[in-house]
Amino acid sequence: MKGIKSRLIVYITLVLLLIVLLLEGVFIGAMHSYYLGTAMETLTSRATTSATFFNKYLEGYSINERARYILENLSREESSKVEVLNSQGAVIINSFGFSSPEPIDTPDVKSALGNHTGTYQNMKTLNGERILAVSVPLQEFGTTIGVLRFSVSAEPLYNVIMKIALNAAGVGLLVILFGFGLSLIIAKRIVGPIHQLTQIAKEMATGNFTIRANKQHNDEIGTLAVTLNFMSEELAKNEKMKYDFISSVTHELRTPLTSIKGWGETLLVGDLSDKEETLQGLEVMTGETDRLIGLVEDLLDFSKFQAGEMKFVLQPYDLRGLLEELLLQFRYRGQAKQIQLIADIPELPLPVNGDFNRLKQVFVNLLDNAFKFTPVEGTIRFTAVIDNKHIVVKVVDNGEGIEAEDLAKLGTKFFKGRSRQSGSGLGLAICKEIIELHNGLLKVESEPMKGTTVIVELPLYPIY
């Protein structure tokens, strides 16, 4: 009973058994009523007809004289036991020529003595047999002076009913056996695909994402097979992305560490009196250390987002102050590549309800990416406007742009695209998470060799 197949077989068999038993009971009950009812109707008709005749043509005769006349004129083909009873219910004479002083107190006799036609079915054997009986009053000028009773043995009827019941039970058993066999087939057809999907899921659990399920039918199990295949493809993609990310981060960590180690060794074995060389080495080591700190912070932020532990301190403030601070911070960033930073920030307040440090992290990352991917003598535009109930901030560059295939995946975890620039591939994904947790929207528009536009929409905080 632990498996679905076993439960299906048991449940289907039990349902069939209950249905067969119910139908068998109804059928046997109907046969019982039909045969006994028909026999009782026939017996009642004969008894009533006889009593009516005798009451009409034997009026003035005593009950004993009537009894003798009735028995003498019985048909030779009469198969019923005919009895004539006196007003006390004792048998005056029956069709076998016997009499009995003991009164008969069956319901049919009592009813007939009460001037009504009475019937009686003895369901239990009496003296070795079950009987059907009909009693009709014999009257003299409206007064009941005796009873005419017709009775037959019900055993032949019960024998017929029993034979029919046994045949019906045999048919029912065949139906149950057929249903059991059918349940085996149905259970196999249902459980077979599930068993296949279970084996495939086990393979996936061991890391085999190349295995695929066969969709056999357009039903829930077929949909599950398609879903399982889709999940396998996504897991394979994520697995590849994870290994690419590990490889990328390993490279990103190794490069600054190599530089730090190299300059450290140079300074150790070199002449520290050479101030210019010493300062150059310390500057390189400081820069590479900042790169390592940035990578580690990205990894920590990503870990917090994944664990749902990232906490925000939301409070109303003017976003314009943050944007102007960033302009000062990045004003001289592009001098080496002669990149021009053009800003368009309105004089009006830009009220938002957000976490200052987290929003600063987002815009620093976006500007940093823009400077990183903008070529020599390029241009970066940093604009902010109020659009309806949102503050829209755009970072636009005329850099190398992003391929359409990569653009659809941009912002997903671990994805770096085809760029050879350094980075963990987590920065934009973290920015997207931060903006969405501010009930905002971050989207990227780009064309290869034309540039990229990053759009950030934040809800406008009502100040009135």
C-alpha atoms as one frame of an Amber mdcrd trajectory, in Angstrom:
protein
   0.000   0.000   0.000   3.035   2.296   0.046   3.113   2.753  -3.721   0.647
   4.634  -5.912   0.217   1.556  -8.085  -0.819  -0.624  -5.128  -3.229   2.027
  -3.835  -4.792   2.490  -7.266  -5.357  -1.252  -7.645  -6.846  -1.544  -4.163
  -9.069   1.523  -4.540 -10.379   0.540  -7.991 -11.034  -3.014  -6.834 -12.857
  -1.796  -3.711 -14.996   0.574  -5.771 -15.894  -2.208  -8.204 -16.655  -4.556
  -5.310 -18.970  -2.018  -3.695 -20.706  -1.293  -7.014 -21.144  -5.000  -7.767
 -22.471  -5.726  -4.271 -24.890  -2.819  -4.523 -26.138  -3.881  -7.952 -26.325
  -7.521  -6.858 -28.384  -6.533  -3.822 -30.743  -4.386  -5.880 -31.077  -7.077
  -8.539 -31.725  -9.918  -6.085 -34.178  -7.748  -4.165 -36.008  -6.966  -7.398
 -36.113 -10.659  -8.359 -37.370 -11.574  -4.907 -40.125  -8.983  -5.079 -41.039
  -9.906  -8.648 -41.354 -13.660  -8.162 -43.018 -13.559  -4.750 -45.205 -10.620
  -5.763 -46.373 -12.357  -8.925 -47.111 -15.566  -7.025 -49.013 -13.640  -4.342
 -51.064 -11.768  -6.934 -51.979 -15.005  -8.683 -52.895 -16.660  -5.381 -54.949
 -13.644  -4.294 -56.814 -13.571  -7.591 -57.731 -17.224  -7.385 -58.750 -17.026
  -3.716 -60.829 -13.880  -4.208 -62.545 -15.267  -7.298 -63.392 -18.532  -5.524
 -64.675 -16.820  -2.367 -66.820 -14.415  -4.394 -68.358 -17.317  -6.281 -69.034
 -19.373  -3.159 -70.441 -16.428  -1.217 -72.833 -15.712  -4.059 -74.075 -19.180
  -4.905 -73.852 -20.950  -1.542 -75.750 -18.407   0.483 -77.913 -20.183   3.073
 -75.454 -23.056   3.455 -73.698 -23.641   6.741 -69.912 -23.367   6.942 -69.543
 -27.163   7.138 -71.738 -27.657   4.067 -69.784 -24.991   2.224 -66.507 -26.635
   3.203 -67.659 -30.005   1.841 -68.908 -28.408  -1.401 -65.726 -26.378  -1.937
 -63.483 -29.391  -1.473 -65.623 -31.593  -3.704 -65.533 -29.057  -6.548 -61.844
 -28.217  -6.492 -60.173 -28.388  -9.866 -57.876 -31.318 -10.473 -55.225 -28.842
 -11.639 -55.330 -26.869  -8.386 -51.788 -26.891  -7.003 -52.515 -24.769  -3.948
 -53.411 -26.105  -0.550 -57.035 -25.031   0.070 -58.401 -24.821   3.606 -61.808
 -23.875   4.961 -61.719 -22.459   8.489 -64.546 -21.777  10.886 -65.117 -18.477
  12.678 -62.577 -19.468  15.376 -59.832 -20.110  12.783 -59.834 -23.887  13.149
 -59.493 -25.995   9.987 -62.776 -27.649   9.122 -61.228 -29.458   6.184 -58.412
 -28.944   3.716 -57.717 -30.129   0.198 -55.988 -33.209   1.629 -59.127 -34.196
   3.565 -57.732 -33.354   7.010 -59.124 -31.157   9.733 -57.571 -29.616  12.841
 -59.095 -28.194  16.008 -56.056 -25.944  16.529 -56.810 -22.429  15.279 -54.488
 -20.821  12.723 -53.411 -17.410  14.045 -51.425 -16.106  11.068 -52.013 -12.481
  10.005 -53.922 -13.435   6.869 -56.458 -15.486   8.861 -56.894 -12.715  11.411
 -57.496 -10.230   8.624 -60.050 -12.490   6.940 -61.906 -13.053  10.223 -62.047
  -9.269  10.425 -63.898  -9.225   7.104 -60.833  -8.310   4.973 -58.706 -10.199
   2.500 -55.413 -11.087   4.165 -52.030 -12.165   2.785 -49.105 -13.821   4.490
 -45.498 -14.515   3.479 -43.516 -16.734   5.761 -39.869 -15.775   5.172 -38.599
 -18.374   7.627 -39.057 -22.075   7.178 -42.076 -23.413   8.967 -42.161 -27.181
   9.308 -39.376 -27.388   6.764 -40.735 -24.967   4.186 -41.687 -21.331   3.535
 -45.234 -20.591   2.400 -47.384 -17.947   0.775 -50.996 -17.717   1.919 -54.129
 -15.708   1.085 -57.249 -15.783   3.246 -60.661 -14.466   2.116 -63.771 -14.237
   4.333 -66.785 -16.523   3.687 -69.915 -14.531   4.479 -73.563 -15.166   5.225
 -75.743 -12.085   4.786 -72.739  -9.805   5.410 -71.471 -11.742   8.426 -68.216
 -13.686   8.333 -68.880 -17.313   9.125 -65.544 -18.767   7.995 -62.403 -18.319
   5.951 -61.302 -19.683   2.608 -57.521 -19.971   2.649 -55.234 -20.670  -0.320
 -51.537 -21.409   0.406 -48.584 -22.655  -1.598 -45.021 -23.595  -0.807 -42.542
 -20.787  -1.596 -39.577 -23.174  -1.745 -39.641 -23.581  -5.570 -39.661 -19.802
  -5.912 -36.746 -19.451  -3.506 -34.870 -22.140  -5.404 -35.305 -20.140  -8.621
 -34.277 -16.933  -6.844 -31.232 -18.696  -5.401 -30.172 -19.953  -8.831 -30.520
 -16.457 -10.273 -28.574 -15.014  -7.300 -25.759 -17.549  -7.790 -25.588 -16.742
 -11.497 -25.575 -13.032 -10.689 -22.812 -13.600  -8.107 -20.791 -15.450 -10.731
 -21.224 -12.587 -13.178 -20.305 -10.114 -10.425 -17.156 -12.106  -9.637 -16.192
 -12.048 -13.303 -16.763  -8.273 -13.355 -14.554  -7.849 -10.276 -11.822 -10.007
 -11.813 -12.075  -8.057 -15.055 -11.952  -4.797 -13.095  -8.920  -6.017 -11.167
  -7.120  -6.802 -14.405  -8.167  -3.451 -15.842  -6.922  -1.702 -12.680  -3.527
  -3.343 -13.182  -3.355  -1.922 -16.706  -4.582   1.532 -15.633  -2.197   1.647
 -12.670   0.701   0.642 -14.898  -0.155   3.329 -17.477  -0.442   5.981 -14.762
   2.446   4.960 -12.545   4.819   4.091 -15.394   5.397   7.721 -16.505   5.575
   8.831 -12.861   8.222   6.193 -12.184  10.147   7.436 -15.214   9.941  11.032
 -13.978  11.087   9.891 -10.530  14.161   8.223 -12.001  14.914  11.333 -14.055
  14.552  13.525 -10.954  16.994  11.259  -9.115  19.463  11.617 -11.985  19.087
  15.400 -11.814  19.677  15.274  -8.071  23.062  13.673  -8.752  23.968  16.512
 -11.157  23.059  14.911 -14.497  21.204  17.754 -16.240  21.482  16.293 -19.747
  18.777  13.670 -19.138  15.311  14.403 -20.550  11.813  13.059 -19.871   9.551
  11.786 -22.662   6.161  13.467 -22.921   3.767  10.579 -23.592   0.367  12.249
 -23.222  -1.106  15.746 -23.158  -2.145  15.531 -19.524  -0.849  16.612 -16.112
   1.960  14.059 -16.241   2.930  15.272 -19.715   2.984  18.836 -18.390   5.131
  17.648 -15.487   7.566  16.045 -17.940   7.833  19.315 -19.907   8.310  21.251
 -16.661  10.971  18.802 -15.503  12.828  19.197 -18.814  12.608  22.984 -18.515
  13.895  22.806 -14.955  16.775  20.607 -16.111  17.706  23.136 -18.797  17.567
  26.016 -16.323  19.640  24.098 -13.785  22.199  23.305 -16.460  22.346  26.996
 -17.404  22.668  28.042 -13.774  25.314  25.402 -13.193  27.324  26.672 -16.170
  26.807  30.252 -15.032  27.968  29.316 -11.544  31.163  27.717 -12.834  31.752
  30.685 -15.136  31.236  32.966 -12.165  33.669  30.988 -10.010  36.211  31.069
 -12.814  35.668  34.799 -13.317  35.858  35.654  -9.613  38.952  33.480  -9.229
  40.584  35.412 -12.043  39.411  38.735 -10.605  40.853  37.842  -7.211  44.113
  36.448  -8.592  44.961  39.521 -10.680  45.041  42.101  -7.836  46.598  39.573
  -5.469  49.367  38.929  -7.996  49.955  42.659  -8.347  50.000  43.186  -4.584
  52.344  40.239  -4.064  54.635  41.371  -6.890  54.949  44.928  -5.651  55.293
  43.723  -2.074  58.253  41.542  -3.055  59.704  44.390  -5.114  59.525  46.760
  -2.194  61.005  44.182   0.147  64.063  43.487  -1.975  64.280  46.970  -3.539
  65.710  50.239  -2.421  63.173  51.965  -0.160  65.120  55.192  -0.558  63.690
  55.438  -4.074  60.640  57.396  -3.016  59.050  57.522  -6.460  59.163  53.758
  -6.928  57.926  53.154  -3.383  54.971  55.504  -3.833  54.138  53.924  -7.168
  54.135  50.480  -5.608  51.990  51.570  -2.675  49.566  53.277  -5.060  49.203
  50.082  -7.114  48.745  47.989  -3.977  46.126  50.408  -2.633  44.189  50.344
  -5.919  44.272  46.583  -6.154  43.199  46.323  -2.526  40.201  48.540  -3.331
  39.326  46.169  -6.167  39.462  43.200  -3.796  37.291  45.031  -1.263  34.754
  45.791  -4.013  34.615  42.135  -5.057  34.220  40.957  -1.478  31.457  43.527
  -0.848  29.612  42.348  -3.958  29.822  38.760  -2.737  28.637  39.721   0.744
  25.719  41.744  -0.644  24.742  38.898  -2.941  24.877  36.442  -0.038  22.625
  38.712   2.039  20.116  39.087  -0.789  20.003  35.328  -1.295  19.452  34.745
   2.431  16.874  37.552   2.690  18.982  39.284   5.334  19.529  42.585   3.518
  18.159  45.358   5.722  17.188  48.860   4.596  16.808  52.059   6.555  14.168
  53.946   4.584  13.697  57.627   5.237  12.570  60.608   3.155  15.332  62.757
   1.647  16.116  64.802  -1.485  17.714  62.555  -4.113  19.128  65.642  -5.833
  21.747  66.013  -3.074  22.967  62.455  -3.680  23.171  62.965  -7.443  25.121
  66.216  -7.089  27.509  64.471  -4.677  28.106  61.768  -7.275  28.843  64.400
  -9.929  31.610  65.817  -7.724  32.916  62.308  -7.061  33.098  61.346 -10.763
  34.039  64.763 -12.183  37.697  63.837 -12.715  37.172  60.121 -13.230  37.318
  60.278 -17.029  40.273  62.629 -17.476  42.669  59.863 -18.434  40.370  58.747
 -21.302  39.122  62.286 -21.974  35.537  61.192 -21.243  33.054  64.031 -20.883
  30.425  63.753 -18.105  27.334  65.821 -18.886  24.745  66.232 -16.133  21.184
  67.502 -16.272  19.681  67.595 -12.780  16.637  69.814 -12.156  16.629  72.550
  -9.545  13.394  71.142  -8.102  13.555  68.763  -5.131  13.589  65.045  -5.944
  11.993  63.552  -2.791  12.276  59.791  -2.315  11.749  57.422   0.581  14.827
  55.223   0.498  18.078  54.022   1.967  20.693  56.679   1.164  23.703  54.350
   1.225  22.048  51.639  -0.878  20.834  54.087  -3.535  24.312  55.617  -3.611
  25.698  52.110  -4.146  23.383  51.707  -7.156  24.307  54.987  -8.888  28.034
  54.584  -8.138  27.909  51.166  -9.776  26.021  52.495 -12.830  28.421  55.432
 -13.320  31.414  53.191 -12.748  30.173  50.807 -15.458  29.532  53.727 -17.814
  33.131  55.011 -17.427  34.464  51.466 -17.723  32.756  50.747 -21.055  32.932
  54.208 -22.648  35.781  54.601 -25.161  38.363  57.389 -25.294  36.831  60.838
 -25.896  33.377  59.400 -25.256  30.413  61.020 -23.561  28.329  60.055 -20.529
  25.018  61.758 -19.762  23.646  61.724 -16.247  20.067  63.049 -16.094  17.134
  63.117 -13.696  13.511  64.168 -14.287  10.147  63.877 -12.554   7.770  61.840
 -14.715   4.248  61.614 -13.341   4.655  59.957  -9.929   8.202  58.724 -10.496
  11.739  60.083 -10.454  13.548  58.843 -13.559  17.356  58.807 -13.481  19.267
  57.858 -16.649  22.916  57.006 -17.218  23.633  57.139 -20.967  26.965  56.316
 -22.620  28.130  55.965 -26.210  30.277  52.933 -25.505  30.505  49.531 -27.100
  26.895  48.606 -26.299  25.459  45.197 -25.553  24.384  42.425 -27.909  20.634
  41.664 -27.936  21.285  38.104 -26.745  23.250  39.368 -23.754  20.829  42.224
 -23.068  18.022  39.774 -22.247  20.191  38.128 -19.566  21.704  41.313 -18.184
  20.985  41.752 -14.507  20.772  38.023 -13.803  23.080  36.606 -11.171  26.646
  35.729 -12.247  26.113  36.957 -15.817  28.931  39.102 -17.204  28.182  38.993
 -20.913  30.920  38.973 -23.534  32.825  41.924 -22.145  36.442  41.372 -21.158
  36.316  44.117 -18.553  36.931  43.098 -14.958  34.037  42.529 -12.618  32.145
  39.877 -10.677  28.975  39.891 -12.759  26.976  40.627  -9.607  26.959  44.433
  -9.579  23.981  45.025 -11.875  22.030  42.126 -10.337  22.518  43.664  -6.874
  21.505  47.102  -8.168  18.335  45.610  -9.627  17.490  43.937  -6.317  18.028
  47.211  -4.399  15.819  49.238  -6.754  13.052  46.621  -6.703  13.130  46.593
  -2.890  12.508  50.361  -3.140   9.381  49.545  -5.242  11.213  50.892  -8.272
  12.346  49.626 -11.660  15.760  49.252 -13.297  15.943  48.550 -17.010  18.698
  48.599 -19.628  18.435  49.659 -23.277  21.382  49.169 -25.602  22.541  48.771
 -29.195  25.913  47.339 -30.198  28.468  50.008 -31.086  25.986  52.802 -30.258
  25.879  52.825 -26.492  23.863  51.856 -23.455  21.140  53.563 -21.429  20.382
  52.465 -17.869  17.049  53.765 -16.542  16.150  53.842 -12.849  12.595  54.669
 -11.800  11.853  55.405  -8.134   8.474  56.332  -6.606   8.136  60.049  -5.947
   7.680  60.686  -2.218   4.749  63.057  -1.585   6.018  66.085   0.349   2.665
  67.868   0.605
